[in-house]
Amino acid sequence: MSEPERTSRLRGIAETLGSVKLGVGLLIGIAAASALGTAILQTSLAGADPSEIRARYGACAGFLNTVGLTDVFHSTWYAVLLGILALNIVSATATRFAFRASKLGMLLAHVGVLVVLTGGLVYSLIGDKGYVVLGPRQETDRYVSNHSGQRLGHLPFTLRLDDFAAERYPARLTLVGPQGEILTVTPKEGAEVTPSWTSAAVKFEKILPHAERTSRVIDDGNAPIYPAALVRLNVAGASRDLWCVAQRSSPAETLVDGNGRISVAFDNELTARANDLPAEPRAYAVSLQTGRTVEIPVKPGAEFPLPNAAKPGAWGKVRTVVDDADNTALGPALTLELHEDNQTFLRSAVARMPGLSPELFRGEPVGMSDLAFVYYRPKLSVRVTRMEDWIDRKAPPRYRVEWWTFPSGTGGKLDNLAVGSPETLDATGATITLVESLLRAQVDAAYTPLDRGGMEAAKVKVTWPDGPPREYWLATEGPEQMLRVTQALAFLYSAREEVREYRADVRLQAPSFDLAETVTVNHPASILGWQIFLSDIREAPTPRAQLMVSCDPGLPLVYAGLVLLALGAFVAQFRGKAAEQKGIET
Amino acid sequence: MSFVLSLALATYFMSGLLSIANSVRKTGEPDVAIFRWPSLAALGVASVANAFWILSRWHELGYPPFADTYGCFVLLAWCVGLVSLTLELGARERYIGGASSLAAAVLLLISTRWLAAPHPLPPVLRSVFFAPHVVAYFIAYGALTVAAFAGIALLAGKKAHSTFSSGLEEWCGRAGRIAFPFLTLGLALGAVWGQQAWGDWFGWDPKEVWALISWVLVAAWSHLWRSGRRGALTHVLLIVAVLACYFTLFGVNYLPTSVQSQHTYTTR
């Protein structure tokens, strides 16, 4: 073969490989594959639970796993698709855009895509990401890596967490007009606001940061629960006083029935879950990595295997069982001895009776890195929420019932449930009936209706095929509870205290430096090619902050590629008119 | 609905009807002046009123009003109207402008379905990237909505007069040329933001994957269009790409994998 022949042959191959047809086909293929990766539960995403995947897909689960459909974005065939796309772009760039000023935009955009892909490749070859969980004044130089089965990685410095906090918004009062106009203010004593849509003036006469939310709004100093504001409304010369009481987020009220087996508690949305607890206490150890669960026998001296795939042979032993941890919010407690890699760790697991947060312990980055202990996990959890924003006293309220079961992990949602009609909870065989609903109930040993104040509550009856029906009172609230004052004005006083910012003071230490940094959600700290992000803060029951650590040497390439890509797309747009008329491929 | 938004709704609607009335004439004939200029004026008024509402709500809240579905719909209506107004000025064909104005009116109308008292911004949205990322994306979505109308018309009227078809193609191509760079910018800003907030410029989260799918499909369509392949399959691809965009915006929360997503702040 002569030199020109070879050149033209090579050029022919490059042109085929870089054809628009192949490129478009690849793009559509990648789009379709990616769509599959979001339609099927993925093992690689946060909160993934292989047991749930098995429960959902049954016999197909094995097949899906084998062909890589339960982890599409880390499968070989997806990487191959991206690789061929890269080749396609290289060929197209070489044969069509290079050295042609009129194609500058397209050149930049295509090179940009290649540079971004290279950045991703660099990360997957030499970068790493992971997390650490630290309490106040704890430090570590190790982290749980996201790569290869949550192994431990080493940081080139010591990461110390000095302090952390969740900064919250103050309680806000929102004035709502008939057409949805809104005016949100933080009430201050003596301040006056005038909404633009009404002639009424609203003055804050008195603010009680902690008032009891009952039929009387009082500040007796004994039960500081809800912020409240005394509002004076002036309309056309006449004035009217009314109390606005904020809704509160903390799980302040708990109801436990006589034999301690049924609990009701109020979570952040002021809704409640009733937990149908098994008669005997039960505890489980769950692998966060594989979702495998083993039951822990609740008796001293009992031994059990740990479901830790990364550390086969790990086992645990129950040291002591405490029947009652002597606190209304705490149930029985276990102390556990955990054996892993010839090391012994001691952990305790306390059952919280309200059952809101059955996950009692999440492992620290050193040692038992991927285990959670679940104690007293309910067989069935039910949550009831009123569906309408506004209470219309003429029409009966409709509720949404959400439910989850354990251990199968199935659950569902029933909408528009009214009092009286039984509904079946799919696949469990149980039926649920709303027996009664109260718009104003008082939280007490039993729920009683009140004229004003109090909670909205519903009584729910659950019937299992193999047992007597059980009834629970649940507190419910609508999505927002508004107080309608006049035709033109309603109040919404929210004391949910949404988080404004998470903040962590960290100290980064090595022989050559000692740096104090503050990390907030959109502002990571950087040192030695590592970045430290704040991803979560848990204030109760044990204060802990989760910090992500990332070492991504491909990042400058990714940023440069993104700039080239976006710039190229804009340049191609302004220069595109001529190209469009001629067509790229002639 | 506030007076300003009601005004925008009414004028979008009026502009749409006038544009369509103007279109009912023989292809190639000049515009009907009593339809043409009032239609443009109404669209202009609607865009200004819509923008005024967004800015005043921004001022009122103290942060970009795009954190809830309500604000997103109003922004989307504005983007659809604005792209339509921009393209209308140099275009030869009037049906698509009319359909776009009507779409903006419908978007405003259904926005009220999500009307609710606003929540303050969660930590992750308190970022300089929030407004640019959302606005870039919505300009792209607005332009793609307009392009999709032209694509549907091209599919439906395959045997139409060639002047009519070339008028539609003009809409499709010009709207697509606005959409792609802004879609790319939105994606890039989102990547940089994700890196700042979570340490991941792309974390294979369902919302992120659907943003990628949308971009990839629009890119595929753009390649076909620019290389002169403008048959029925190309128009179908465009429509699928635009549906993917809308799915990214509103549908991802209904996927089974959405429980694994970090991007749940637009729903309540």
Interface residues (C-beta under 8 A of the other chain):
Chain A: V20 G23 V24 L27 I28 I30 A31 S34 A35 G37 T38 A39 I40 L41 Q42 S44 L45 A46 G47 A48 R56 F73 A109 G120 K129 Y169 R172 T174 V176 Q179 G180 E181 I182 L183 T184 W197 D389 P479 E480 M482 L492 S494 E498 V499 R500 E501 Y502 T520 V521 N522 H523 P524 Q531 F533 S535 M548 V549 S550 D552 L555 V558 Y559 L562 V563 L565 A566 A569 F570 A572 Q573 G576 K577 A579 E580 G583 I584 E585
Chain B: M1 S2 E60 L61 T112 L115 A116 A117 P118 H119 P120 L121 P122 P123 V124 R126 S127 G173 R177 I178 F180 P181 T184 L185 A188 A191 V192 W193 Q195 Q196 A197 W198 G199 D200 W201 F202 W204 D205 P206 V209 W210 L212 I213 V216 L217 A219 A220 H223 L224 W225 R226 S227 G228 R229 L237 A244 V252 L255 P256 T257 V259 Q260 Q262 R268
